[in-house]
Each structure stands twice: as C-alpha cells, then as structure tokens.
C-alpha cells in the first residue's frame, strides 16, 4: 500500500467508498475522471468512482443485506414493496432496464414493480 493510501483521509473514507463501490488510489495514479481530495492544501487521496452499470447491482446487494441476507425473491409482498420504495428513493429506476432488473431480482413481473411504484405515489 502506498503512503497516500495510508493517509488518515483515506482511512476515514474507506467505509464510504466501500458502500458506494468506489476505490481509493494514490493521487499520482489518478486519471482525469477521478476525484482528487486534498488535505492541508496537498493531494491526499484520489477516488475512482464506479461505473454506473454496476450501481443497480450494488443497490440490490444492499437490499439483500438489509433484509437479513434473504434472497429478494423470497421476501413477502410487503417486504418487496418496501424494497421497491427504497430502490426508488435511491434512483434505481433511472438506470436503463432498472425495472426489469429489479423485477427479476424480486421474482415478480415488470407490471408488479410498476404497481408497487404507483402505490407509493398515492397518499
């Protein structure tokens, strides 16, 4: 591990980066699309953000963790509705094929996911 990755800022960011699927790298290795963070006016650590294509997979994995590691398809209807609501809050359905991917993970049809989404909108 390089000195940059042993920086206190890198250590403090580690749980956040893991949660969003990002990677800490040495500032000298940063590419133009990476975010370089400074500490006391000097580059301390660079963050490489994940590709959007893997975002939905990470969100679904997080839902599985939140529901005690149970496969999402085995959840009851109320739990599946809660999963859809949480995914909607996190923007999962802005990703191309988001509804289809979530429906497959939940073991329901696209129509069912749309029904769950429509239910949320009603007071």
MIMI-759735 format. One record per residue (C-alpha): residue number from 1; residue in one letter; chain; x negated, z, y. Coordinates in steps of 0.05 Angstrom, whole numbers, plus 32768, in hexadecimal, padded with zeros to 4 digits. Example, Ala and Ser with C-alpha at 12.3 -4.5 7.8 and 13.67 -1.06 7.14 Angstrom:
<atoms>
<atom><lose>1</lose><marza>a</marza><sefi>A</sefi><px>7F0A</px><pz>809C</pz><py>7FA6</py></atom>
<atom><lose>2</lose><marza>s</marza><sefi>A</sefi><px>7EEF</px><pz>808F</pz><py>7FEB</py></atom>
</atoms>
This chain:
<atoms>
<atom><lose>1</lose><marza>x</marza><sefi>A</sefi><px>8000</px><pz>8000</pz><py>8000</py></atom>
<atom><lose>2</lose><marza>x</marza><sefi>A</sefi><px>7FE5</px><pz>7FEE</pz><py>8044</py></atom>
<atom><lose>3</lose><marza>x</marza><sefi>A</sefi><px>7FDB</px><pz>8021</pz><py>807D</py></atom>
<atom><lose>4</lose><marza>x</marza><sefi>A</sefi><px>8016</px><pz>8001</pz><py>80A1</py></atom>
<atom><lose>5</lose><marza>x</marza><sefi>A</sefi><px>8045</px><pz>8010</pz><py>8068</py></atom>
<atom><lose>6</lose><marza>x</marza><sefi>A</sefi><px>802D</px><pz>8058</pz><py>8067</py></atom>
<atom><lose>7</lose><marza>x</marza><sefi>A</sefi><px>8041</px><pz>8060</pz><py>80B0</py></atom>
<atom><lose>8</lose><marza>x</marza><sefi>A</sefi><px>8074</px><pz>8097</pz><py>80BD</py></atom>
<atom><lose>9</lose><marza>x</marza><sefi>A</sefi><px>80A5</px><pz>8064</pz><py>80D8</py></atom>
<atom><lose>10</lose><marza>x</marza><sefi>A</sefi><px>80A2</px><pz>803C</pz><py>8097</py></atom>
<atom><lose>11</lose><marza>x</marza><sefi>A</sefi><px>80AE</px><pz>807C</pz><py>806F</py></atom>
<atom><lose>12</lose><marza>x</marza><sefi>A</sefi><px>80E9</px><pz>808F</pz><py>809B</py></atom>
<atom><lose>13</lose><marza>x</marza><sefi>A</sefi><px>8108</px><pz>8049</pz><py>8094</py></atom>
<atom><lose>14</lose><marza>x</marza><sefi>A</sefi><px>8101</px><pz>8045</pz><py>8049</py></atom>
<atom><lose>15</lose><marza>x</marza><sefi>A</sefi><px>8147</px><pz>805E</pz><py>8036</py></atom>
<atom><lose>16</lose><marza>x</marza><sefi>A</sefi><px>8168</px><pz>8031</pz><py>8069</py></atom>
<atom><lose>17</lose><marza>x</marza><sefi>A</sefi><px>8140</px><pz>7FF4</pz><py>8054</py></atom>
<atom><lose>18</lose><marza>x</marza><sefi>A</sefi><px>8152</px><pz>8001</pz><py>800B</py></atom>
<atom><lose>19</lose><marza>x</marza><sefi>A</sefi><px>819C</px><pz>8007</pz><py>801C</py></atom>
<atom><lose>20</lose><marza>x</marza><sefi>A</sefi><px>819E</px><pz>7FC4</pz><py>8040</py></atom>
<atom><lose>21</lose><marza>x</marza><sefi>A</sefi><px>816E</px><pz>7FA0</pz><py>8011</py></atom>
<atom><lose>22</lose><marza>x</marza><sefi>A</sefi><px>8137</px><pz>7F98</pz><py>8045</py></atom>
<atom><lose>23</lose><marza>x</marza><sefi>A</sefi><px>80ED</px><pz>7F9F</pz><py>8039</py></atom>
<atom><lose>24</lose><marza>x</marza><sefi>A</sefi><px>80B6</px><pz>7FC1</pz><py>8062</py></atom>
<atom><lose>25</lose><marza>x</marza><sefi>A</sefi><px>8077</px><pz>7F97</pz><py>806A</py></atom>
<atom><lose>26</lose><marza>x</marza><sefi>A</sefi><px>8038</px><pz>7F9D</pz><py>8092</py></atom>
<atom><lose>27</lose><marza>x</marza><sefi>A</sefi><px>803F</px><pz>7F81</pz><py>80D9</py></atom>
<atom><lose>28</lose><marza>x</marza><sefi>A</sefi><px>8004</px><pz>7F52</pz><py>80CC</py></atom>
<atom><lose>29</lose><marza>x</marza><sefi>A</sefi><px>802C</px><pz>7F32</pz><py>8094</py></atom>
<atom><lose>30</lose><marza>x</marza><sefi>A</sefi><px>806B</px><pz>7F29</pz><py>80BD</py></atom>
<atom><lose>31</lose><marza>x</marza><sefi>A</sefi><px>808B</px><pz>7EE5</pz><py>80C3</py></atom>
<atom><lose>32</lose><marza>x</marza><sefi>A</sefi><px>80B2</px><pz>7ECD</pz><py>8100</py></atom>
<atom><lose>33</lose><marza>x</marza><sefi>A</sefi><px>80F5</px><pz>7EE2</pz><py>80E1</py></atom>
<atom><lose>34</lose><marza>x</marza><sefi>A</sefi><px>80DC</px><pz>7F29</pz><py>80D3</py></atom>
<atom><lose>35</lose><marza>x</marza><sefi>A</sefi><px>80EA</px><pz>7F63</pz><py>8102</py></atom>
<atom><lose>36</lose><marza>x</marza><sefi>A</sefi><px>80AB</px><pz>7F86</pz><py>8119</py></atom>
<atom><lose>37</lose><marza>x</marza><sefi>A</sefi><px>80B6</px><pz>7FCF</pz><py>812D</py></atom>
<atom><lose>38</lose><marza>x</marza><sefi>A</sefi><px>8087</px><pz>7FF2</pz><py>815D</py></atom>
<atom><lose>39</lose><marza>x</marza><sefi>A</sefi><px>8071</px><pz>803A</pz><py>8161</py></atom>
<atom><lose>40</lose><marza>x</marza><sefi>A</sefi><px>804F</px><pz>8053</pz><py>81A0</py></atom>
<atom><lose>41</lose><marza>x</marza><sefi>A</sefi><px>8049</px><pz>800B</pz><py>81B9</py></atom>
<atom><lose>42</lose><marza>x</marza><sefi>A</sefi><px>8026</px><pz>7FEF</pz><py>817B</py></atom>
<atom><lose>43</lose><marza>x</marza><sefi>A</sefi><px>8043</px><pz>7FCA</pz><py>813F</py></atom>
<atom><lose>44</lose><marza>x</marza><sefi>A</sefi><px>8050</px><pz>7FFD</pz><py>8108</py></atom>
<atom><lose>45</lose><marza>x</marza><sefi>A</sefi><px>8078</px><pz>7FD9</pz><py>80D3</py></atom>
<atom><lose>46</lose><marza>x</marza><sefi>A</sefi><px>809D</px><pz>7F98</pz><py>80CA</py></atom>
<atom><lose>47</lose><marza>x</marza><sefi>A</sefi><px>80E1</px><pz>7F91</pz><py>80A8</py></atom>
<atom><lose>48</lose><marza>x</marza><sefi>A</sefi><px>80F3</px><pz>7F55</pz><py>807F</py></atom>
<atom><lose>49</lose><marza>x</marza><sefi>A</sefi><px>813F</px><pz>7F4F</pz><py>807C</py></atom>
<atom><lose>50</lose><marza>x</marza><sefi>A</sefi><px>8160</px><pz>7F37</pz><py>803C</py></atom>
<atom><lose>51</lose><marza>x</marza><sefi>A</sefi><px>8181</px><pz>7EF3</pz><py>8036</py></atom>
<atom><lose>52</lose><marza>x</marza><sefi>A</sefi><px>81CB</px><pz>7EF3</pz><py>8044</py></atom>
<atom><lose>53</lose><marza>x</marza><sefi>A</sefi><px>81D9</px><pz>7ED6</pz><py>8000</py></atom>
<atom><lose>54</lose><marza>x</marza><sefi>A</sefi><px>81C7</px><pz>7F18</pz><py>7FDE</py></atom>
<atom><lose>55</lose><marza>x</marza><sefi>A</sefi><px>81F0</px><pz>7F43</pz><py>800E</py></atom>
<atom><lose>56</lose><marza>x</marza><sefi>A</sefi><px>8230</px><pz>7F3F</pz><py>7FE6</py></atom>
<atom><lose>57</lose><marza>x</marza><sefi>A</sefi><px>820C</px><pz>7F52</pz><py>7FA6</py></atom>
<atom><lose>58</lose><marza>x</marza><sefi>A</sefi><px>81EF</px><pz>7F8F</pz><py>7FC9</py></atom>
<atom><lose>59</lose><marza>x</marza><sefi>A</sefi><px>8234</px><pz>7FA2</pz><py>7FE3</py></atom>
<atom><lose>60</lose><marza>x</marza><sefi>A</sefi><px>8253</px><pz>7F9D</pz><py>7F9E</py></atom>
<atom><lose>61</lose><marza>x</marza><sefi>A</sefi><px>821B</px><pz>7FC6</pz><py>7F80</py></atom>
<atom><lose>62</lose><marza>x</marza><sefi>A</sefi><px>8227</px><pz>7FFB</pz><py>7FB6</py></atom>
<atom><lose>63</lose><marza>x</marza><sefi>A</sefi><px>8271</px><pz>7FFC</pz><py>7FA4</py></atom>
<atom><lose>64</lose><marza>x</marza><sefi>A</sefi><px>825F</px><pz>8007</pz><py>7F5B</py></atom>
<atom><lose>65</lose><marza>x</marza><sefi>A</sefi><px>8233</px><pz>8042</pz><py>7F70</py></atom>
<atom><lose>66</lose><marza>x</marza><sefi>A</sefi><px>826A</px><pz>805F</pz><py>7F9C</py></atom>
<atom><lose>67</lose><marza>x</marza><sefi>A</sefi><px>829B</px><pz>805D</pz><py>7F62</py></atom>
<atom><lose>68</lose><marza>x</marza><sefi>A</sefi><px>826E</px><pz>8085</pz><py>7F33</py></atom>
<atom><lose>69</lose><marza>x</marza><sefi>A</sefi><px>824B</px><pz>8048</pz><py>7F15</py></atom>
<atom><lose>70</lose><marza>x</marza><sefi>A</sefi><px>828A</px><pz>802F</pz><py>7EF3</py></atom>
<atom><lose>71</lose><marza>x</marza><sefi>A</sefi><px>8291</px><pz>7FE3</pz><py>7EEF</py></atom>
<atom><lose>72</lose><marza>x</marza><sefi>A</sefi><px>82BF</px><pz>7FCD</pz><py>7F27</py></atom>
<atom><lose>73</lose><marza>x</marza><sefi>A</sefi><px>82EB</px><pz>7FA7</pz><py>7EF7</py></atom>
<atom><lose>74</lose><marza>x</marza><sefi>A</sefi><px>82FC</px><pz>7FEA</pz><py>7ED4</py></atom>
<atom><lose>75</lose><marza>x</marza><sefi>A</sefi><px>8315</px><pz>800C</pz><py>7F13</py></atom>
<atom><lose>76</lose><marza>x</marza><sefi>A</sefi><px>8360</px><pz>8018</pz><py>7F1B</py></atom>
<atom><lose>77</lose><marza>x</marza><sefi>A</sefi><px>8389</px><pz>7FF2</pz><py>7F4E</py></atom>
<atom><lose>78</lose><marza>x</marza><sefi>A</sefi><px>8383</px><pz>8026</pz><py>7F86</py></atom>
<atom><lose>79</lose><marza>x</marza><sefi>A</sefi><px>8337</px><pz>8029</pz><py>7F7D</py></atom>
<atom><lose>80</lose><marza>x</marza><sefi>A</sefi><px>8332</px><pz>7FDD</pz><py>7F7F</py></atom>
<atom><lose>81</lose><marza>x</marza><sefi>A</sefi><px>835B</px><pz>7FDC</pz><py>7FBF</py></atom>
<atom><lose>82</lose><marza>x</marza><sefi>A</sefi><px>832B</px><pz>8010</pz><py>7FDC</py></atom>
<atom><lose>83</lose><marza>x</marza><sefi>A</sefi><px>82EF</px><pz>7FE4</pz><py>7FC7</py></atom>
<atom><lose>84</lose><marza>x</marza><sefi>A</sefi><px>830E</px><pz>7FA8</pz><py>7FEA</py></atom>
<atom><lose>85</lose><marza>x</marza><sefi>A</sefi><px>831A</px><pz>7FD2</pz><py>8029</py></atom>
<atom><lose>86</lose><marza>x</marza><sefi>A</sefi><px>82D2</px><pz>7FEB</pz><py>8029</py></atom>
<atom><lose>87</lose><marza>x</marza><sefi>A</sefi><px>82B7</px><pz>7FA5</pz><py>801E</py></atom>
<atom><lose>88</lose><marza>x</marza><sefi>A</sefi><px>82E3</px><pz>7F8B</pz><py>8056</py></atom>
<atom><lose>89</lose><marza>x</marza><sefi>A</sefi><px>82C6</px><pz>7FC0</pz><py>8085</py></atom>
<atom><lose>90</lose><marza>x</marza><sefi>A</sefi><px>8280</px><pz>7FAA</pz><py>8072</py></atom>
<atom><lose>91</lose><marza>x</marza><sefi>A</sefi><px>828F</px><pz>7F60</pz><py>807E</py></atom>
<atom><lose>92</lose><marza>x</marza><sefi>A</sefi><px>828C</px><pz>7F4A</pz><py>8036</py></atom>
<atom><lose>93</lose><marza>x</marza><sefi>A</sefi><px>82C1</px><pz>7F16</pz><py>8040</py></atom>
<atom><lose>94</lose><marza>x</marza><sefi>A</sefi><px>829B</px><pz>7EF1</pz><py>8076</py></atom>
<atom><lose>95</lose><marza>x</marza><sefi>A</sefi><px>826A</px><pz>7EDA</pz><py>8040</py></atom>
<atom><lose>96</lose><marza>x</marza><sefi>A</sefi><px>827A</px><pz>7E96</pz><py>8022</py></atom>
<atom><lose>97</lose><marza>x</marza><sefi>A</sefi><px>82A0</px><pz>7E9F</pz><py>7FE0</py></atom>
<atom><lose>98</lose><marza>x</marza><sefi>A</sefi><px>82A6</px><pz>7EEA</pz><py>7FEF</py></atom>
<atom><lose>99</lose><marza>x</marza><sefi>A</sefi><px>82EE</px><pz>7EEF</pz><py>7FD7</py></atom>
<atom><lose>100</lose><marza>x</marza><sefi>A</sefi><px>82DE</px><pz>7ECA</pz><py>7F97</py></atom>
<atom><lose>101</lose><marza>x</marza><sefi>A</sefi><px>82A1</px><pz>7EF4</pz><py>7F89</py></atom>
<atom><lose>102</lose><marza>x</marza><sefi>A</sefi><px>82C5</px><pz>7F36</pz><py>7F96</py></atom>
<atom><lose>103</lose><marza>x</marza><sefi>A</sefi><px>8301</px><pz>7F20</pz><py>7F6C</py></atom>
<atom><lose>104</lose><marza>x</marza><sefi>A</sefi><px>82D3</px><pz>7F10</pz><py>7F32</py></atom>
<atom><lose>105</lose><marza>x</marza><sefi>A</sefi><px>82AF</px><pz>7F54</pz><py>7F39</py></atom>
<atom><lose>106</lose><marza>x</marza><sefi>A</sefi><px>82F2</px><pz>7F79</pz><py>7F3B</py></atom>
<atom><lose>107</lose><marza>x</marza><sefi>A</sefi><px>830F</px><pz>7F50</pz><py>7F01</py></atom>
<atom><lose>108</lose><marza>x</marza><sefi>A</sefi><px>834A</px><pz>7F38</pz><py>7F2B</py></atom>
<atom><lose>109</lose><marza>x</marza><sefi>A</sefi><px>8360</px><pz>7EF7</pz><py>7F49</py></atom>
<atom><lose>110</lose><marza>x</marza><sefi>A</sefi><px>8350</px><pz>7EDE</pz><py>7F8F</py></atom>
<atom><lose>111</lose><marza>x</marza><sefi>A</sefi><px>839A</px><pz>7EE4</pz><py>7F9E</py></atom>
<atom><lose>112</lose><marza>x</marza><sefi>A</sefi><px>8397</px><pz>7F2F</pz><py>7F8D</py></atom>
<atom><lose>113</lose><marza>x</marza><sefi>A</sefi><px>835B</px><pz>7F39</pz><py>7FBC</py></atom>
<atom><lose>114</lose><marza>x</marza><sefi>A</sefi><px>8381</px><pz>7F16</pz><py>7FF3</py></atom>
<atom><lose>115</lose><marza>x</marza><sefi>A</sefi><px>83BD</px><pz>7F43</pz><py>7FE5</py></atom>
<atom><lose>116</lose><marza>x</marza><sefi>A</sefi><px>8390</px><pz>7F80</pz><py>7FEA</py></atom>
<atom><lose>117</lose><marza>x</marza><sefi>A</sefi><px>8375</px><pz>7F66</pz><py>802D</py></atom>
<atom><lose>118</lose><marza>x</marza><sefi>A</sefi><px>83BB</px><pz>7F58</pz><py>8048</py></atom>
<atom><lose>119</lose><marza>x</marza><sefi>A</sefi><px>83D2</px><pz>7F9E</pz><py>8034</py></atom>
<atom><lose>120</lose><marza>x</marza><sefi>A</sefi><px>839C</px><pz>7FBD</pz><py>8060</py></atom>
<atom><lose>121</lose><marza>x</marza><sefi>A</sefi><px>83B5</px><pz>7F98</pz><py>809D</py></atom>
<atom><lose>122</lose><marza>x</marza><sefi>A</sefi><px>83FB</px><pz>7FB6</pz><py>8099</py></atom>
<atom><lose>123</lose><marza>x</marza><sefi>A</sefi><px>8405</px><pz>7FFB</pz><py>80BA</py></atom>
</atoms>
